[in-house]
Amino acid sequence: MRKVAKKVAAAVDVLMTTPPATDTGELVSVADAWSAIEQIVPREQLAEELATIASVVPDTDGDDDAEWRAELVARYGTVRGFIRLLVEIVDFGAVEAGAPVVQALKSFRPSSGSRI
């Protein structure tokens, strides 16, 4: 995503720094602006990068899970003291792909400086 954002930012930078007119007063056309942008990022590649961003950024209607996540973060302070006990008492299971995560959770021993 960092590479995608850098390419889009480079294209927008060219657009933002392109003066509206030449030294002789002639207006810069959209075609001229695209020509300058395409020297940095080809148009087809820029379209792909924009599609990538659109696929990972929530739509403008908002994030359906934002309220739930905010509540979870707000309650972290309440449950953080129980996390160590939770992994000692509850025998968590998982499908094969999740087994390493469960194993890491079971072997987790917070350091004295840990927030947990």
N, C-alpha and C positions, 0 to 999 in steps of 0.2 A: 504494500500500500504506500510505503514511503516513496518508492520509485515512481509510482503512478502520480502521487501528489506533486512530486518535484517536476515532472513533465508538464502537468497542467499549470502549475505555478509559473514555470518558465514561459509557457505560451501566453498566459495572462499578463506577465510582466512585459513581454514584447508589445502586447496590445496597449497596455497602460502607458508605456514609454514612447509609443509612436505619436509624434506630434500631429495635430489635426491638419497642419498645412506644411508645405515645404518652405525653404528659405525664400523662395520667389513668390510665396503667397498662394500657390496652387494647393487646393484641398487634397488630402491623401485619401485615396479611394479605398473601399473595402477590399478590393482585389490586391491593392498594394499592401494593406495591413496583413492579409492572409499570406501573401508572399513572404513577408518578414517573419510571420509565425512559422510557416512551413520550413524556413531555414533552421529553426530550432527543433520543431516537432512536426513530422508529416501529418497532414489533416486526418488521414485514415487512422493513424496511431493515436492521435488526440481523441478521435471519436471512440476508439476502443477504451482508452483510459477513462474517459467520461462515463462510459457504460459500466466500467468496473466500479467506479465511485458510486454510481447510482444503485448498483446491486448490493452494496454494503451499508449505505447510509439509509436510515429510516425515512419513509415518505414524510411529506410535510404535515400529515395529519397527526404526527406524534408517535410516540413509542407506547404501544399497548401495555408493555410490562414495566414502564418507568415508575408508576406508582407502587407496584409490588416491590421493585428493587429498592426504592427509597425507604419503604417500610422495613425491609430486611436490613438495610444498613442502620436504620434507627434502632433496631432491636439487637444489633450485634453486641452492644455493651451489656445487655441483659443476659445473653447466652454464652458470652466468651468464657466465663468461669466454668461452664459445664462441658466445654468441648473436649478437654482431656478425659474427663470421666466418660463422656459419651462414647469415645472410641475404645475405651477399656471395657465398657459394659455391653454395648450393642455389637452383635456379630454381623457386621455389614457384609453383604455379598454383592457380586456384580457379574455381568456377562464377561466372557473371555477378554474382550477389548478393554474393559474397565478394571480388570483384576489388578494391574500395576498401581492404579490410583488408590484402590482400597488397601493394598499392601503398604503403600507409602503412608496412607492415613493411619493404619494400625501401628506402624513403626515410628510415627511422629512423636518426638519428645521435644517440646519447646525448650529453648534455652532460657536461662534466667532473665535475659534481656528481651525475650519475645513478648509480643503484644497479646499473645494467647495465654 
